[in-house]
Amino acid sequence: MKQVCMTLLTTASIVITLLTSSIVSAAIVINEFLPDPSGTDSGNEWIELYNNGTSTVNIDSWAIDAGTSSFSTIFTFSSTSLLSGDYLVIGESNVSGADLTATLGLGNATATGDGLRLIDNAAVVIDTVIYGPNNNDNFIDDTAGIASSLAPSPTTGLTLGRLPNGVDTDASAIDFSVLASPSLGVSNSVVPLPPTVWLFGSGLLGLIGIARRKKAA
């Protein structure tokens, strides 16, 4: 009986440890990213992670996946930890202030939606954002289903970021806005870009105008 109790306690301890580790890991979010820089994309894209939890998280061997039709790994972390309340910027070669340098090649989500996600060293998806005009490629989000909640299409030179800063509801449309001013390595502004501006930048405003003229005719 004593051995059975010890086995149960050991099993419970393992389960609690795994659950705690999962909760701590989930505190890391993709907080802001620049997929469509002004001018040339190459060398100027960046992604910001944020630890909205209360503990330091070791992200050694974690990876960032991105894709325009399906996900593939674009960066793997090595010997990296993220303190509570801290930001980590992964930027291309021209990005001043980046903590780590990588070649990213993010999609601009012009005709179809694109995806970006963070996975841990056990290949568990920690955070996902699907952005753009549609999800024709059936990207899976953090609900474990085909994403129907999409962040806006990028506006050239501006970032997509979480508002409020660091908050994750697993719904990209709710969590992300086009930010009026990029905030690399600091808290995102509480003032999003006015919808008419990012609609114009994405080309959707012109389509809306055409639809209205057709309706009026």
Secondary structure, 3 states (H helix, E strand, C coil): CHHHHHHHHHHHHHHHHHHHHHHHHCCEEEEEEECCCCCCCCCCCEEEEEECCCCCEECCCCEEEEECCCCEEEEECCCCEECCCCEEEEECCCCCCCCEECCCCCCCCCCCCEEEEEECCCCCEEEEEEECCCCCCCCECCCCCECCCCECCCCCCCCEEECCCCCCCCCHHHHEEEECCCCCCCCCCCCECCHHHHHHHHCHHHHHHHHHHHHHC
